[in-house]
Amino acid sequence: MFGSVYLDDDGILVVNVADDDPQLIKEVNEALRGEKYHIKNVAYPWASLEAIRDIMNAKLMQKKDDALSDNFVGFYLDDRDNRIVVELLDIGEKALSLFKKCIMDSPALVFRKAIGRCEFTANVNCGSGMTSSSSGISVGYRVKKSSTLNYIVTAGHGFSSTGTSAKACIGGTEVGYCTARAMSNCDAALVAIQNPNYTAVNTLNYSTAYSLGTLVTAATVGATITKEGVTTQITSRTCTSTNFTGNFTTGTITDLILVERPTGNPMAQPGDSGGVTYSTARTTVGITTAYLGTTNVGIFSKASNINSSFSTSRY
């Protein structure tokens, strides 16, 4: 009976055959005539291992035992060794006895000590939501400092300080911290993504079929600018000014972009701060800073000023 196939360390095909099945061996030899391959006799047909897997999956999906759940990491069918490998944090006698009693006790199982738990990985998309210790903000775009990757820029007013205590979170999970703020000709914070399970990417959060271009371009009066942020998501309108100076609670900020959206939803609202802004060609223009009163006017910081303030560049 068939027991699986795999490539060995030399790249040669190995065909596992269970029960020394002469008919299957004949068929393999005929099918692979002229090819380099090995036939290896194994104990378990692949179908038998799959049947055990299905039973284990069903029991694991239903089982609510905390001790079992806390210890179990995962399992897989091992083509090379013709066994089912079960990974547990604790492979002591008591832990193994509990697993065998509740899930499966079979000679086909091999238990190994896991090196850690399964952890979700996630992308940090341009325009997605982020929280600081003081407010809810949006992600701007990713940057690098020299050769160091995995930074993002967002709203400077979203953080009251810098350093490891100035935490940045996504979905309640701490992903990094604010390393620097710039509040003169832009409103920006530089966040280092420190959590190894999170990676800054150029995917646009609400236009997921597209990526943000790494080219930084200047806004042009009369040209369309699009913003993505967690509150109002995607909004677009033509640029009104590229040299707005605003008086904010943090002080005066110069050289900002002004975009007016006379009709429809507001250009930006609380929570959109820090969200990416880009051109119709999806080049990087900047990030969201504020909105003007209760009107549909959005205020944005230029990417060129942000990168200059932090000595960063797009990638």
Residue pairs with C-beta under 8 A, 6 or more apart in sequence:
1 17
1 18
1 19
1 21
1 24
1 45
1 46
1 47
2 16
2 17
2 18
2 24
2 45
2 46
2 47
3 15
3 16
3 17
3 18
3 40
3 42
3 44
3 45
3 46
3 82
4 16
4 46
4 77
4 79
4 82
5 13
5 14
5 15
5 16
5 79
6 13
6 14
6 16
6 79
6 80
7 13
7 14
8 14
8 38
12 36
12 37
12 38
13 32
13 35
13 36
13 37
13 38
14 37
14 38
14 39
14 40
14 80
15 28
15 32
15 37
15 38
15 39
15 40
16 40
16 41
16 42
16 46
16 79
16 82
17 24
17 25
17 28
17 39
17 40
17 41
17 42
18 41
18 42
18 43
18 44
18 45
18 46
18 48
18 82
19 45
20 41
25 39
28 37
28 39
29 39
42 82
43 82
43 108
44 82
44 83
44 108
46 77
48 108
49 77
49 82
49 83
49 84
49 108
50 77
52 84
52 104
52 106
52 108
52 109
53 75
53 77
53 84
55 104
56 75
56 84
56 103
56 104
59 102
59 103
59 104
60 72
60 103
63 69
63 102
63 103
65 98
65 102
67 98
68 98
68 99
68 102
68 103
70 89
71 88
71 89
71 90
71 95
71 98
71 99
72 86
72 88
72 99
73 87
73 88
73 89
73 114
73 116
73 117
73 118
74 86
74 87
74 114
74 118
75 84
75 85
75 86
75 87
76 84
76 85
77 84
77 85
78 84
78 85
78 110
81 110
83 108
83 109
83 110
84 106
84 108
84 109
84 110
85 109
85 110
85 111
85 112
86 99
86 109
86 110
86 111
86 112
87 111
87 112
87 113
87 114
88 95
88 96
88 99
88 111
88 112
88 113
88 114
89 113
89 114
89 117
90 113
91 111
91 112
91 113
96 111
99 111
119 197
120 197
121 197
121 198
121 199
122 170
122 197
122 198
122 199
123 198
123 199
123 200
123 201
123 203
124 130
124 139
124 142
124 152
124 170
124 175
124 193
124 198
124 199
124 200
124 201
125 139
125 201
125 203
125 204
125 205
125 208
126 139
126 140
126 141
126 142
126 201
126 202
126 203
126 204
126 205
126 212
126 228
126 275
126 276
127 138
127 139
127 204
127 205
127 206
127 227
127 228
127 229
127 230
127 233
127 275
127 276
128 138
128 139
128 170
128 205
128 230
129 136
129 137
129 138
129 139
129 170
129 171
129 230
129 271
130 136
130 137
130 138
130 139
130 154
130 158
130 168
130 169
130 170
130 175
130 191
130 230
130 274
131 137
131 168
131 169
131 170
132 158
132 159
132 166
132 167
132 168
132 169
132 178
132 189
133 159
133 160
133 165
133 166
133 167
134 158
134 159
134 160
135 157
135 158
135 273
136 230
136 270
136 271
137 154
137 155
137 158
137 230
137 271
137 273
137 274
137 275
138 154
138 155
138 228
138 229
138 230
138 231
138 271
138 272
138 273
138 274
138 275
138 276
138 288
139 152
139 154
139 205
139 274
139 275
139 276
140 152
140 153
140 154
140 155
140 188
140 274
140 275
140 276
140 286
140 287
140 288
140 306
141 152
141 153
141 202
141 212
141 276
141 284
141 287
141 303
141 314
142 149
142 150
142 151
142 152
142 200
142 201
142 202
142 314
142 315
143 151
143 152
143 153
143 190
143 307
143 310
143 312
143 313
143 314
143 315
144 150
144 151
144 312
144 313
144 314
144 315
145 151
145 310
145 311
145 312
146 311
149 200
149 315
150 192
150 193
150 199
150 200
151 179
151 190
151 191
151 192
151 193
151 200
151 312
152 190
152 191
152 193
152 200
153 188
153 189
153 190
153 191
153 274
153 287
153 306
153 310
153 312
154 168
154 188
154 189
154 191
154 273
154 274
154 287
155 187
155 188
155 189
155 273
155 274
155 287
155 288
155 289
156 181
156 182
156 183
156 186
156 187
156 188
156 189
156 250
157 183
157 187
157 248
157 249
157 250
157 273
157 289
158 189
158 273
158 274
159 166
159 178
159 181
159 189
160 166
161 178
162 177
162 178
162 179
162 180
162 181
163 177
163 178
163 179
164 177
165 177
166 177
166 178
167 174
167 176
167 177
168 174
168 175
168 176
168 177
168 178
168 191
169 175
170 198
173 195
173 198
174 195
175 193
175 194
175 195
175 198
176 191
176 192
176 193
176 194
176 195
176 198
177 191
177 192
177 194
178 189
178 190
178 191
179 190
179 191
179 192
180 189
180 190
180 309
180 310
181 188
181 189
181 190
182 188
182 189
182 190
182 305
182 306
182 309
182 310
183 250
183 251
183 253
184 253
184 254
184 309
185 253
185 254
185 255
185 302
185 305
185 309
186 253
186 255
186 256
186 286
186 289
186 301
186 302
186 305
186 306
186 309
187 248
187 250
187 253
187 273
187 289
187 290
187 301
188 287
188 301
188 305
188 306
188 309
188 310
189 274
190 310
190 312
193 199
193 200
201 211
202 211
202 212
202 213
202 214
203 210
203 211
203 212
204 210
204 211
204 212
204 228
204 276
204 278
204 282
205 228
205 230
206 228
206 233
206 234
207 228
207 234
210 282
211 282
212 276
212 278
212 282
212 284
213 278
213 281
213 282
213 283
213 284
214 284
214 314
214 315
215 283
215 284
215 314
216 283
216 284
216 285
216 303
216 304
216 307
216 314
217 279
217 281
217 283
217 284
217 285
218 242
218 285
218 302
218 304
219 225
219 239
219 242
219 257
219 279
219 285
219 286
219 300
219 302
220 239
220 242
221 238
221 239
221 240
221 241
221 242
222 238
222 239
223 238
223 239
223 279
223 280
224 236
224 237
224 238
224 239
224 279
224 280
225 236
225 237
225 238
225 239
225 257
225 259
225 277
225 278
225 279
225 285
225 300
226 234
226 235
226 236
226 277
226 278
226 279
226 280
227 234
227 235
227 236
227 259
227 267
227 268
227 272
227 275
227 276
227 277
227 288
227 298
227 300
228 234
228 275
228 276
228 277
229 268
229 269
229 271
229 272
229 273
229 274
229 275
229 288
230 271
230 272
230 275
231 268
231 269
231 270
231 271
231 272
232 265
232 266
232 267
232 268
232 269
232 272
235 261
235 264
235 265
235 266
235 267
235 268
235 298
237 259
237 260
237 261
237 267
237 296
237 298
238 259
238 260
239 257
239 258
239 259
240 258
240 259
240 260
240 297
241 257
241 258
242 255
242 257
242 258
242 302
243 254
243 255
243 256
244 255
244 256
244 257
244 258
244 299
245 252
245 253
245 254
245 255
245 256
246 252
246 253
246 256
246 289
246 290
246 299
248 290
253 289
253 301
255 302
255 305
256 289
256 299
256 300
256 301
256 302
257 277
257 285
257 286
257 299
257 300
257 301
257 302
258 292
258 297
258 298
258 299
258 300
259 267
259 297
259 298
259 299
259 300
260 267
260 295
260 296
260 297
260 298
261 267
261 296
261 297
261 298
262 296
263 296
264 296
265 296
266 291
266 295
266 296
266 298
267 291
267 296
267 297
267 298
268 275
268 288
268 290
268 291
268 298
268 299
269 291
272 288
272 291
273 288
273 289
273 290
274 287
274 288
275 287
275 288
276 284
276 286
276 287
276 288
277 285
277 286
277 287
277 288
277 300
278 284
278 285
279 285
284 303
284 314
285 300
285 302
285 303
286 300
286 301
286 302
286 303
286 305
286 306
287 300
287 301
287 303
287 306
288 298
288 299
288 300
288 301
289 299
289 300
289 301
290 298
290 299
291 297
291 298
291 299
292 298
292 299
303 314
306 312
307 313
307 314
